[in-house]
């Protein structure tokens, strides 16, 4: 199944870039990438999925080939959720299934609870539908302050992006993303960089800071309430060597993930599936065949 088109969807601040596979007459599936990644995150997985769907992988604002937000407009979690709604409106989709990796799954989860009638199936790839505040209550105001200060600082000192060789860019990228293999890193940088006369530059907006600055953390009570609003069927694929918390230092604590899985199972019952697979946080890119069977079967399953 080859790539059929690059899409450029108009939004008030510019455009959302996306890429599409399959026939527009087939049931739609919107794919949401992880933090600081881009639509190429799904290049290896989608060709292994059933051919009778129309797959669209979007670049979130400030990522990949999508426009950066205008000065003064911060990258808040709710804004990313609204981008999903904007893309579906631009594509004239009333309903779709969502496939989200990491941050993309969290955005997709929030969208699925706010607009439950618009989502048929939600696939979470080493992700969760929300981020619990289990370890973070004391940090939430600090995160908000840091996010505001970071945005103001970057906007006050605009400068051109740093130029380096493709090899240096890849080495730095892999150093900061230990779960991304070399081939996967090259694939993400194909869409995440632009060639200039003396090398390459990152396309990413400098205002996008640490992920915890743009997540919405929720209480366990709000988590359970929101899941109760879901109409979608949910598949959670957890990588055995994947991440369990936004902040890596809390990864050893599996209890919040267990709580989320148990809550999803108790509320959604037969509409929830949990699958554990060998691999790390980027298993959908590094070893897409490990997750393709479960995702494909889930998308084709009858409601």
C-alpha positions as a Markdown table, in Angstrom:
| # | Residue | x | y | z |
|---|---|---|---|---|
| 1 | Unk | 0.0 | 0.0 | 0.0 |
| 2 | Unk | 1.9 | 3.0 | -1.3 |
| 3 | Unk | 1.6 | 6.6 | -0.1 |
| 4 | Unk | -1.0 | 8.2 | -2.2 |
| 5 | Unk | -0.8 | 11.9 | -1.2 |
| 6 | Unk | 0.7 | 14.6 | 0.9 |
| 7 | Unk | -2.0 | 16.7 | 2.4 |
| 8 | Unk | -1.9 | 20.4 | 3.4 |
| 9 | Unk | -5.0 | 21.3 | 5.5 |
| 10 | Unk | -5.7 | 25.0 | 6.2 |
| 11 | Unk | -5.9 | 26.2 | 9.8 |
| 12 | Unk | -6.0 | 29.9 | 11.0 |
| 13 | Unk | -2.3 | 30.0 | 11.7 |
| 14 | Unk | -1.2 | 28.3 | 8.5 |
| 15 | Unk | -1.6 | 24.6 | 7.7 |
| 16 | Unk | -1.5 | 21.1 | 9.2 |
| 17 | Unk | 0.6 | 18.8 | 7.1 |
| 18 | Unk | -0.4 | 15.1 | 6.7 |
| 19 | Unk | 0.2 | 12.1 | 4.6 |
| 20 | Unk | -2.3 | 9.5 | 3.4 |
| 21 | Unk | -2.5 | 5.9 | 2.4 |
| 22 | Unk | -5.4 | 4.0 | 0.8 |
| 23 | Unk | -8.7 | 5.0 | -0.7 |
| 24 | Unk | -10.7 | 8.0 | 0.5 |
| 25 | Unk | -13.8 | 5.9 | 0.2 |
| 26 | Unk | -12.6 | 3.5 | 2.9 |
| 27 | Unk | -13.2 | 3.9 | 6.6 |
| 28 | Unk | -10.9 | 6.6 | 8.0 |
| 29 | Unk | -8.1 | 6.1 | 10.5 |
| 30 | Unk | -6.3 | 9.2 | 11.9 |
| 31 | Unk | -2.7 | 8.5 | 13.2 |
| 32 | Unk | -1.2 | 10.7 | 15.9 |
| 33 | Unk | 2.5 | 10.8 | 16.5 |
| 34 | Unk | 4.5 | 11.1 | 19.7 |
| 35 | Unk | 6.1 | 14.2 | 21.3 |
| 36 | Unk | 8.6 | 15.9 | 19.0 |
| 37 | Unk | 8.1 | 13.1 | 16.3 |
| 38 | Unk | 6.1 | 13.5 | 13.1 |
| 39 | Unk | 3.9 | 11.6 | 10.6 |
| 40 | Unk | 6.8 | 9.5 | 9.4 |
| 41 | Unk | 6.3 | 7.7 | 12.8 |
| 42 | Unk | 3.8 | 5.5 | 11.0 |
| 43 | Unk | 5.6 | 4.8 | 7.7 |
| 44 | Unk | 6.6 | 1.3 | 8.7 |
| 45 | Unk | 3.4 | 0.3 | 10.5 |
| 46 | Unk | 0.7 | 1.4 | 8.0 |
| 47 | Unk | 1.8 | -0.8 | 5.1 |
| 48 | Unk | 1.4 | -3.8 | 7.4 |
| 49 | Unk | -2.2 | -2.9 | 8.3 |
| 50 | Unk | -5.4 | -3.9 | 6.5 |
| 51 | Unk | -5.6 | -2.3 | 3.0 |
| 52 | Unk | -9.3 | -1.5 | 3.3 |
| 53 | Unk | -8.9 | 1.6 | 5.4 |
| 54 | Unk | -8.0 | 5.2 | 4.6 |
| 55 | Unk | -5.0 | 6.1 | 6.8 |
| 56 | Unk | -4.0 | 9.7 | 7.5 |
| 57 | Unk | -1.0 | 10.6 | 9.6 |
| 58 | Unk | -0.8 | 14.2 | 10.6 |
| 59 | Unk | 2.0 | 16.4 | 11.9 |
| 60 | Unk | 0.9 | 18.3 | 15.1 |
| 61 | Unk | 1.4 | 22.0 | 14.9 |
| 62 | Unk | 5.1 | 23.0 | 15.3 |
| 63 | Unk | 6.2 | 19.5 | 14.3 |
| 64 | Unk | 7.2 | 17.9 | 11.0 |
| 65 | Unk | 5.9 | 19.9 | 8.0 |
| 66 | Unk | 3.1 | 21.7 | 9.9 |
| 67 | Unk | 3.0 | 25.4 | 10.4 |
| 68 | Unk | 4.4 | 26.8 | 13.7 |
| 69 | Unk | 1.9 | 28.6 | 15.9 |
| 70 | Unk | 1.8 | 32.4 | 15.7 |
| 71 | Unk | 3.8 | 34.3 | 18.2 |
| 72 | Unk | 1.7 | 34.6 | 21.4 |
| 73 | Unk | -0.2 | 31.4 | 20.9 |
| 74 | Unk | 1.3 | 28.7 | 23.3 |
| 75 | Unk | 1.4 | 25.0 | 22.7 |
| 76 | Unk | -1.1 | 23.9 | 25.3 |
| 77 | Unk | -2.5 | 20.3 | 25.4 |
| 78 | Unk | -6.0 | 21.5 | 24.5 |
| 79 | Unk | -4.6 | 23.1 | 21.4 |
| 80 | Unk | -3.3 | 19.8 | 20.1 |
| 81 | Unk | -6.7 | 18.2 | 20.9 |
| 82 | Unk | -8.4 | 21.0 | 18.8 |
| 83 | Unk | -6.0 | 20.2 | 15.9 |
| 84 | Unk | -7.6 | 16.7 | 15.7 |
| 85 | Unk | -11.0 | 18.3 | 15.5 |
| 86 | Unk | -9.8 | 20.7 | 12.8 |
| 87 | Unk | -8.2 | 18.0 | 10.7 |
| 88 | Unk | -11.4 | 15.8 | 10.9 |
| 89 | Unk | -13.5 | 18.9 | 9.9 |
| 90 | Unk | -11.1 | 19.6 | 7.0 |
| 91 | Unk | -11.3 | 16.0 | 5.8 |
| 92 | Unk | -15.1 | 16.1 | 6.2 |
| 93 | Unk | -15.1 | 13.1 | 8.6 |
| 94 | Unk | -18.0 | 12.7 | 11.0 |
| 95 | Unk | -16.4 | 9.7 | 12.6 |
| 96 | Unk | -13.0 | 8.0 | 12.5 |
| 97 | Unk | -10.7 | 5.6 | 14.4 |
| 98 | Unk | -7.6 | 7.0 | 16.1 |
| 99 | Unk | -4.2 | 5.4 | 16.4 |
| 100 | Unk | -1.9 | 7.3 | 18.8 |
| 101 | Unk | 1.7 | 6.7 | 19.9 |
| 102 | Unk | 2.8 | 8.1 | 23.3 |
| 103 | Unk | 1.7 | 11.8 | 23.3 |
| 104 | Unk | -0.5 | 11.2 | 20.3 |
| 105 | Unk | -2.4 | 8.6 | 22.3 |
| 106 | Unk | -2.9 | 11.0 | 25.2 |
| 107 | Unk | -4.2 | 13.7 | 22.8 |
| 108 | Unk | -6.4 | 11.0 | 21.1 |
| 109 | Unk | -7.7 | 9.9 | 24.4 |
| 110 | Unk | -8.7 | 13.4 | 25.5 |
| 111 | Unk | -10.4 | 13.9 | 22.1 |
| 112 | Unk | -12.3 | 10.6 | 22.3 |
| 113 | Unk | -13.8 | 11.6 | 25.7 |
| 114 | Unk | -14.6 | 15.2 | 24.6 |
| 115 | Unk | -16.1 | 14.1 | 21.3 |
| 116 | Unk | -17.2 | 10.5 | 22.0 |
| 117 | Unk | -19.6 | 10.3 | 19.1 |
| 118 | Unk | -16.8 | 10.9 | 16.6 |
| 119 | Unk | -14.5 | 8.0 | 17.5 |
| 120 | Unk | -15.1 | 4.4 | 16.6 |
| 121 | Unk | -11.9 | 2.8 | 17.8 |
| 122 | Unk | -8.9 | 4.2 | 19.8 |
| 123 | Unk | -5.5 | 2.4 | 19.6 |
| 124 | Unk | -2.9 | 3.4 | 22.2 |
| 125 | Unk | 0.6 | 2.5 | 21.3 |
| 126 | Unk | 2.7 | 2.4 | 24.5 |
| 127 | Unk | 0.5 | 5.2 | 25.7 |
| 128 | Unk | -2.6 | 5.9 | 27.8 |
| 129 | Unk | -5.8 | 8.0 | 27.2 |
| 130 | Unk | -4.7 | 10.5 | 29.9 |
| 131 | Unk | -1.8 | 11.3 | 32.2 |
| 132 | Unk | -2.5 | 10.7 | 35.9 |
| 133 | Unk | -1.3 | 13.3 | 38.4 |
| 134 | Unk | 0.0 | 10.5 | 40.7 |
| 135 | Unk | 3.5 | 11.9 | 41.1 |
| 136 | Unk | 2.9 | 15.4 | 39.8 |
| 137 | Unk | 0.5 | 17.3 | 42.1 |
| 138 | Unk | 3.3 | 19.3 | 43.7 |
| 139 | Unk | 4.8 | 20.1 | 40.2 |
| 140 | Unk | 1.7 | 21.2 | 38.2 |
| 141 | Unk | 2.0 | 24.9 | 38.9 |
| 142 | Unk | 5.7 | 24.8 | 38.4 |
| 143 | Unk | 5.2 | 23.2 | 35.0 |
| 144 | Unk | 2.7 | 25.9 | 34.0 |
| 145 | Unk | 5.1 | 28.6 | 35.1 |
| 146 | Unk | 8.0 | 27.1 | 33.2 |
| 147 | Unk | 6.0 | 26.6 | 30.1 |
| 148 | Unk | 5.0 | 30.3 | 30.1 |
| 149 | Unk | 8.5 | 31.5 | 30.9 |
| 150 | Unk | 10.0 | 29.3 | 28.2 |
| 151 | Unk | 7.5 | 30.6 | 25.6 |
| 152 | Unk | 8.2 | 34.2 | 26.5 |
| 153 | Unk | 11.9 | 33.7 | 26.5 |
| 154 | Unk | 12.0 | 32.1 | 23.0 |
| 155 | Unk | 9.6 | 34.8 | 21.6 |
| 156 | Unk | 11.8 | 37.5 | 23.1 |
| 157 | Unk | 15.0 | 36.2 | 21.4 |
| 158 | Unk | 14.1 | 34.9 | 17.9 |
| 159 | Unk | 17.0 | 33.3 | 16.1 |
| 160 | Unk | 17.5 | 31.1 | 13.1 |
| 161 | Unk | 17.6 | 27.3 | 13.8 |
| 162 | Unk | 21.1 | 25.8 | 14.3 |
| 163 | Unk | 22.7 | 24.2 | 11.2 |
| 164 | Unk | 24.6 | 21.0 | 11.4 |
| 165 | Unk | 25.5 | 18.1 | 9.2 |
| 166 | Unk | 22.9 | 15.2 | 8.7 |
| 167 | Unk | 25.3 | 12.9 | 10.6 |
| 168 | Unk | 25.6 | 15.3 | 13.6 |
| 169 | Unk | 21.8 | 15.8 | 13.6 |
| 170 | Unk | 21.2 | 12.0 | 13.7 |
| 171 | Unk | 23.8 | 11.5 | 16.4 |
| 172 | Unk | 22.2 | 14.2 | 18.6 |
| 173 | Unk | 18.7 | 12.9 | 17.9 |
| 174 | Unk | 19.7 | 9.3 | 18.9 |
| 175 | Unk | 21.5 | 10.5 | 22.0 |
| 176 | Unk | 18.3 | 12.2 | 23.2 |
| 177 | Unk | 16.0 | 9.4 | 22.1 |
| 178 | Unk | 17.6 | 6.1 | 23.3 |
| 179 | Unk | 14.6 | 4.0 | 22.3 |
| 180 | Unk | 14.7 | 5.1 | 18.6 |
| 181 | Unk | 16.9 | 2.9 | 16.4 |
| 182 | Unk | 19.2 | 4.4 | 13.7 |
| 183 | Unk | 16.8 | 3.6 | 10.8 |
| 184 | Unk | 13.8 | 4.9 | 12.7 |
| 185 | Unk | 15.8 | 8.1 | 13.6 |
| 186 | Unk | 16.7 | 8.6 | 10.0 |
| 187 | Unk | 13.0 | 8.2 | 9.0 |
| 188 | Unk | 11.8 | 10.8 | 11.5 |
| 189 | Unk | 14.5 | 13.3 | 10.5 |
| 190 | Unk | 13.5 | 13.0 | 6.9 |
| 191 | Unk | 10.4 | 14.9 | 7.7 |
| 192 | Unk | 11.7 | 16.6 | 10.8 |
| 193 | Unk | 14.5 | 18.6 | 9.1 |
| 194 | Unk | 15.0 | 20.8 | 6.1 |
| 195 | Unk | 18.1 | 20.9 | 4.0 |
| 196 | Unk | 20.0 | 24.2 | 3.7 |
| 197 | Unk | 23.2 | 25.1 | 1.9 |
| 198 | Unk | 25.5 | 24.1 | 4.7 |
| 199 | Unk | 23.6 | 21.2 | 6.3 |
| 200 | Unk | 20.2 | 20.6 | 7.9 |
| 201 | Unk | 18.0 | 22.4 | 10.4 |
| 202 | Unk | 15.2 | 21.1 | 12.6 |
| 203 | Unk | 11.7 | 22.0 | 11.6 |
| 204 | Unk | 10.4 | 21.9 | 15.1 |
| 205 | Unk | 9.2 | 25.1 | 16.9 |
| 206 | Unk | 11.7 | 26.1 | 19.6 |
| 207 | Unk | 8.8 | 27.0 | 21.9 |
| 208 | Unk | 7.9 | 23.4 | 22.3 |
| 209 | Unk | 9.5 | 22.6 | 25.6 |
| 210 | Unk | 9.4 | 19.5 | 27.8 |
| 211 | Unk | 6.3 | 17.3 | 27.3 |
| 212 | Unk | 5.1 | 17.7 | 30.9 |
| 213 | Unk | 4.7 | 21.4 | 30.2 |
| 214 | Unk | 2.0 | 20.7 | 27.7 |
| 215 | Unk | 0.2 | 17.7 | 29.2 |
| 216 | Unk | -3.0 | 18.0 | 31.1 |
| 217 | Unk | -2.6 | 15.9 | 34.2 |
| 218 | Unk | -5.9 | 14.5 | 35.5 |
| 219 | Unk | -7.0 | 13.0 | 38.9 |
| 220 | Unk | -8.1 | 9.4 | 39.2 |
| 221 | Unk | -11.7 | 10.7 | 39.7 |
| 222 | Unk | -11.6 | 12.7 | 36.5 |
| 223 | Unk | -10.0 | 9.7 | 34.6 |
| 224 | Unk | -12.8 | 7.4 | 35.6 |
| 225 | Unk | -15.4 | 10.0 | 34.8 |
| 226 | Unk | -14.0 | 10.7 | 31.4 |
| 227 | Unk | -13.6 | 7.0 | 30.5 |
| 228 | Unk | -17.3 | 6.6 | 31.3 |
| 229 | Unk | -18.1 | 9.0 | 28.5 |
| 230 | Unk | -16.2 | 6.9 | 25.9 |
| 231 | Unk | -18.2 | 5.3 | 23.1 |
| 232 | Unk | -15.1 | 3.9 | 21.3 |
| 233 | Unk | -13.6 | 0.5 | 21.6 |
| 234 | Unk | -10.1 | 0.8 | 23.0 |
| 235 | Unk | -6.9 | -1.2 | 22.4 |
| 236 | Unk | -3.9 | -0.5 | 24.6 |
| 237 | Unk | -0.7 | -2.1 | 23.4 |
| 238 | Unk | 2.0 | -1.9 | 26.1 |
| 239 | Unk | 5.7 | -2.5 | 25.2 |
| 240 | Unk | 7.5 | -4.5 | 27.9 |
| 241 | Unk | 10.5 | -2.1 | 27.8 |
| 242 | Unk | 8.4 | 1.0 | 27.1 |
| 243 | Unk | 7.7 | 4.0 | 29.2 |
| 244 | Unk | 5.3 | 4.0 | 32.2 |
| 245 | Unk | 5.4 | 7.7 | 33.1 |
| 246 | Unk | 5.9 | 11.1 | 31.5 |
| 247 | Unk | 8.9 | 11.6 | 33.8 |
| 248 | Unk | 11.4 | 8.8 | 33.3 |
| 249 | Unk | 12.4 | 8.8 | 36.9 |
| 250 | Unk | 9.0 | 7.4 | 37.8 |
| 251 | Unk | 9.1 | 4.5 | 35.3 |
| 252 | Unk | 9.7 | 1.9 | 38.0 |
| 253 | Unk | 6.3 | 2.6 | 39.5 |
| 254 | Unk | 3.8 | 0.5 | 37.5 |
| 255 | Unk | 0.9 | 1.2 | 39.8 |
| 256 | Unk | -0.6 | 4.1 | 37.9 |
| 257 | Unk | -0.6 | 2.1 | 34.6 |
| 258 | Unk | -2.2 | -0.8 | 36.5 |
| 259 | Unk | -4.9 | 1.5 | 37.8 |
| 260 | Unk | -5.6 | 2.8 | 34.3 |
| 261 | Unk | -5.8 | -0.7 | 32.8 |
| 262 | Unk | -8.1 | -1.9 | 35.6 |
| 263 | Unk | -10.3 | 1.2 | 35.2 |
| 264 | Unk | -10.6 | 0.8 | 31.5 |
| 265 | Unk | -11.4 | -2.9 | 31.8 |
| 266 | Unk | -14.0 | -2.4 | 34.5 |
| 267 | Unk | -15.8 | 0.5 | 32.8 |
| 268 | Unk | -15.5 | -0.5 | 29.1 |
| 269 | Unk | -15.7 | -4.3 | 29.7 |
| 270 | Unk | -15.8 | -6.0 | 26.3 |
| 271 | Unk | -14.9 | -2.7 | 24.5 |
| 272 | Unk | -11.4 | -2.8 | 26.0 |
| 273 | Unk | -8.4 | -4.9 | 25.0 |
| 274 | Unk | -5.0 | -5.0 | 26.5 |
| 275 | Unk | -2.0 | -6.5 | 24.7 |
| 276 | Unk | 1.6 | -6.6 | 25.9 |
| 277 | Unk | 4.4 | -7.0 | 23.3 |
| 278 | Unk | 8.2 | -7.3 | 23.5 |
| 279 | Unk | 10.0 | -4.1 | 22.6 |
| 280 | Unk | 10.6 | -0.6 | 23.7 |
| 281 | Unk | 8.7 | 2.7 | 23.4 |
| 282 | Unk | 9.2 | 2.9 | 19.6 |
| 283 | Unk | 8.3 | -0.8 | 18.9 |
| 284 | Unk | 5.7 | 0.4 | 16.3 |
| 285 | Unk | 8.7 | 1.8 | 14.3 |
| 286 | Unk | 11.6 | -0.5 | 15.2 |
| 287 | Unk | 9.6 | -3.7 | 15.0 |
| 288 | Unk | 6.2 | -2.8 | 13.4 |
| 289 | Unk | 5.3 | -6.5 | 12.7 |
| 290 | Unk | 5.1 | -7.0 | 16.5 |
| 291 | Unk | 2.1 | -4.7 | 16.8 |
| 292 | Unk | 0.6 | -4.8 | 13.3 |
| 293 | Unk | -1.4 | -8.0 | 13.8 |
| 294 | Unk | -3.1 | -6.8 | 16.9 |
| 295 | Unk | -3.9 | -3.3 | 15.5 |
| 296 | Unk | -5.2 | -4.8 | 12.2 |
| 297 | Unk | -7.5 | -7.3 | 13.9 |
| 298 | Unk | -8.8 | -4.6 | 16.2 |
| 299 | Unk | -9.6 | -2.2 | 13.4 |
| 300 | Unk | -11.5 | -4.9 | 11.6 |
| 301 | Unk | -13.3 | -6.2 | 14.7 |
| 302 | Unk | -17.1 | -5.8 | 14.7 |
| 303 | Unk | -18.6 | -3.4 | 17.3 |
